[in-house]
Amino acid sequence: MEVGYGGKPVLKDIDLHMDESKLYCIIGPNGVGKSTLIKCMNGLLKPTSGTVAINGKDIKEYSTRELSECIGYVPASSGMSFPMSVIDSLLVALDSGHKWKLDDDDIELAYRSLRVMNMSDYALRGCNELSAGQMQKVSLCRGLVRKSGILILDEPTSNLDVRHQLFITNFLQLLAHKSGNLVVMISHDLNLASRFADEVVVMCEPGRIYAVGKPSEVITEKMISEVYSVESRIIDDDGRPHIILKSAESW
């Protein structure tokens, strides 16, 4: 698959297969096409060549409604908010079959997603009254209420402190394993990706996939040097690599 903007190629020679019941982390430097890749996966962008398929069916053959039922998408945080209550923002995002009236099950589903994110106390709070981190958690709730088999997230741990980064990434791993969902997230934190991902997709310039595999297979000192131009030391942490970056004094 290839993708370009205005005739300029952004992604080249992309050949990627993802399985359900796994958490995939997409990593790589800024500007290598990570967000472009997931926008192709959810149908927001069309490849200039090649295909994107879900369960063997080209997404071009899906209607917009069918895609929305298959895929939940949480975009990168924009820092923007709006004067709507948290619970109302979830009900707007909830696919209720285009019914004229939401029922009790719809409302319970919205509140359940808030409980998962420990945000129940903020249900009636205005979204424009929340901190950036709290708004990020609401965005995650909006993705969860869709009950889709595929959940795609663009940097879901941005604006979150360390404790909540661990909570969210661990939750996404459990969601994949227990519900059978395919969960795909972009992350700039190599240690988070290494700790929780079942598979890691490493992207590099110019818009190509450098490697795909288990963290222990692809997160190596050689990869970090070649992809990020940073020297590192990697130690084993219960079978998963833990990255220690070396000094940047020579920069």
For each residue, the residues with C-beta under 8 A, 3 or more apart:
1: 11 14 15 40 47 49 50 51 52
2: 9 11 12 13 14 47 48 49 50
3: 9 10 11 14 33 36 37 40 45 47 48 207
4: 7 8 9 10 11 48
5: 8 10
6:
7: 4
8: 4 5
9: 2 3 4 12 48 206 207
10: 3 4 5 33 36 207
11: 1 2 3 4 14 33 36 37 40 47 207 208
12: 2 9 206 207 208
13: 2 208 209
14: 1 2 3 11 37 50 208 209
15: 1 209
16: 201 209 212
17:
18: 22 24 182 184 199
19: 22 182
20: 149 176 180 181 182
21: 176 177 180 181 182
22: 18 19 176 182 183 198 199
23: 172 173 175 176 177 183 184 185 196 197 198 199
24: 18 182 183 184 185 197 198 199 200 201
25: 185 186 187 192 193 196 197 199 200 201
26: 34 37 38 184 185 186 187 200 201 203
27: 34 186 187 188 190 193 200 201 202 203
28: 32 34 202 203 204 210 227
29: 32 204 205 227 228
30:
31: 205
32: 28 29 203 204 205 206 207 208
33: 3 10 11 36 37 203 207
34: 26 27 28 37 38 154 186 203
35: 38 39 76 154 186
36: 3 10 11 33 39 40 45 207
37: 3 11 14 26 33 34 40 41 203
38: 26 34 35 41 42 73 152 154 184 186
39: 35 36 42 44 45
40: 1 3 11 36 37 43 44 45 46 47 52
41: 37 38 52 71 152 184
42: 38 39 67 71 73 152
43: 40 46 52 59 62 64 67 71
44: 39 40 73
45: 3 36 39 40
46: 40 43 60
47: 1 2 3 11 40 50 51 52
48: 2 3 4 9
49: 1 2
50: 1 2 14 47
51: 1 47 58 59 60
52: 1 40 41 43 47 58 59
53: 56 57 58 59
54: 57 59 62 70 71 150
55:
56: 53
57: 53 54 61 62
58: 51 52 53 61
59: 43 51 52 53 54 62 67
60: 46 51
61: 57 58
62: 43 54 57 59 66 67 70
63: 66 67
64: 43 67 68
65: 68 69
66: 62 63 69 70
67: 42 43 59 62 63 64 70 71
68: 64 65 71 95 146 148
69: 65 66 95 146 148
70: 54 62 66 67 148 149 150
71: 41 42 43 54 67 68 148 149 150 151 152
72: 143 144 146 147 148 150 151 152
73: 38 42 44 143 151 152 153
74: 139 140 142 143 151 152 153 154 156
75: 78 139 154
76: 35 154 155 158 186
77: 132 135 136 139 155 158 159
78: 75
79: 132
80:
81: 127 128 130 135
82: 89 127 128
83: 126 127 128
84: 88 89 92 126 127
85: 88 89 123 124 125 126 127
86: 89 90 114 119 122 123 124 125 126 127 130 138 141
87: 90 91 107 110 111 114 123 124
88: 84 85 91 92
89: 82 84 85 86 92 93 127 138 142
90: 86 87 93 94 110 113 114 138 141 142 145
91: 87 88 94 102 106 107 110
92: 84 88 89
93: 89 90 142 145 146
94: 90 91 102 106 109 110 145 146
95: 68 69 146 147
96: 99 102 103 106
97:
98:
99: 96 102 103
100:
101:
102: 91 94 96 99 106 107
103: 96 99 106 107
104: 107 108
105: 108 109
106: 91 94 96 102 103 109 110
107: 87 91 102 103 104 110 111
108: 104 105 111 112
109: 94 105 106 112 113 145 147
110: 87 90 91 94 106 107 113 114 141 145
111: 87 107 108 114 115 120 123
112: 108 109 115 116
113: 90 109 110 116 117 141 144 145
114: 86 87 90 110 111 117 119 120 122 123 141
115: 111 112 118 119 120
116: 112 113 141 144 171
117: 113 114 137 138 140 141
118: 115 137
119: 86 114 115 122 123 134 137 138 141
120: 111 114 115 123
121:
122: 86 114 119 125 130 134 138
123: 85 86 87 111 114 119 120
124: 85 86 87
125: 85 86 122 129 130
126: 83 84 85 86 129 130
127: 81 82 83 84 85 86 89 130 135 138
128: 81 82 83
129: 125 126
130: 81 86 122 125 126 127 134 135 138
131: 134 135
132: 77 79 135 136 159
133: 136 137 159 160 161 164
134: 119 122 130 131 137 138
135: 77 81 127 130 131 132 138 139 159
136: 77 132 133 139 140 156 157 158 159 160
137: 117 118 119 133 134 140 141 160 164 168
138: 86 89 90 117 119 122 127 130 134 135 141 142
139: 74 75 77 135 136 142 143 156
140: 74 117 136 137 143 144 153 156 168
141: 86 90 110 113 114 116 117 119 137 138 144 145
142: 74 89 90 93 138 139 145 146
143: 72 73 74 139 140 146 151 153
144: 72 113 116 140 141 147 151
145: 90 93 94 109 110 113 141 142
146: 68 69 72 93 94 95 142 143
147: 72 95 109 144
148: 68 69 70 71 72 151 181
149: 20 70 71 180 181 182
150: 54 70 71 72 181 182 183 184
151: 71 72 73 74 143 144 148 172 175 181 182 183 184
152: 38 41 42 71 72 73 74 183 184 185
153: 73 74 140 143 156 172 183 184 185 186
154: 34 35 38 74 75 76 185 186
155: 76 77 158 185 186 187 188
156: 74 136 139 140 153 168 169 172 185
157: 136 160 164 165 168 169 187 189 192
158: 76 77 136 155
159: 77 132 133 135 136
160: 133 136 137 157 164 165 168
161: 133 164 165
162: 165 166
163: 166 167
164: 133 137 157 160 161 167 168
165: 157 160 161 162 168 169 189 192
166: 162 163 169 170 192
167: 163 164 170 171
168: 137 140 156 157 160 164 165 171 172
169: 156 157 165 166 172 173 185 187 192 195 196
170: 166 167 173 174 196
171: 116 167 168 174 175
172: 23 151 153 156 168 169 175 176 183 185 196
173: 23 169 170 176 177 183 196 197 198
174: 170 171 177 178
175: 23 151 171 172 178 179 181 183
176: 20 21 22 23 172 173 179 180 181 182 183 198
177: 21 23 173 174
178: 174 175
179: 175 176
180: 20 21 149 176
181: 20 21 148 149 150 151 175 176
182: 18 19 20 21 22 24 149 150 151 176
183: 22 23 24 150 151 152 153 172 173 175 176
184: 18 23 24 26 38 41 150 151 152 153
185: 23 24 25 26 152 153 154 155 156 169 172
186: 25 26 27 34 35 38 76 153 154 155
187: 25 26 27 155 157 169 190 192 193
188: 27 155
189: 157 165 192 193
190: 27 187 193 194 219 224 243
191: 194 195 242 243
192: 25 157 165 166 169 187 189 195 196
193: 25 27 187 189 190 196 197 200 215 219
194: 190 191 197 200 215 219 240 241 242 243
195: 169 191 192 215 237 240 242
196: 23 25 169 170 172 173 192 193
197: 23 24 25 173 193 194 200 215
198: 22 23 24 173 176 214
199: 18 22 23 24 25 212 213 214
200: 24 25 26 27 193 194 197 211 212 213 214 215 218 219
201: 16 24 25 26 27 209 211 212
202: 27 28 209 210 211 212 218 219 223 227
203: 26 27 28 32 33 34 37 207 208 209 210
204: 28 29 32 208 209 210 226 227
205: 29 31 32 208
206: 9 12 32
207: 3 9 10 11 12 32 33 36 203
208: 11 12 13 14 32 203 204 205
209: 13 14 15 16 201 202 203 204 212
210: 28 202 203 204 218 223 226 227
211: 200 201 202 217 218 223
212: 16 199 200 201 202 209 218
213: 199 200 217 218
214: 198 199 200 217 218
215: 193 194 195 197 200 218 219 240 241
216: 219 239 240 241
217: 211 213 214
218: 200 202 210 211 212 213 214 215 223
219: 190 193 194 200 202 215 216 223 224 234 241 243
220: 223 224 234 241
221: 224 225 231 232 233 234
222: 225 226
223: 202 210 211 218 219 220 226 227
224: 190 219 220 221 227 228 230 231 232 234 243
225: 221 222 228 229 230 231 232
226: 204 210 222 223 229
227: 28 29 202 204 210 223 224
228: 29 224 225
229: 225 226
230: 224 225 245 246 248
231: 221 224 225 245 246
232: 221 224 225 243 244 245 246
233: 221 243 244 246
234: 219 220 221 224 241 242 243 244
235: 241 242 244
236: 239 240 241 242
237: 195 240 241 242
238:
239: 216 236
240: 194 195 215 216 236 237
241: 194 215 216 219 220 234 235 236 237
242: 191 194 195 234 235 236 237
243: 190 191 194 219 224 232 233 234
244: 232 233 234 235
245: 230 231 232 248
246: 230 231 232 233
247: 250
248: 230 245 251
249:
250: 247
251: 248
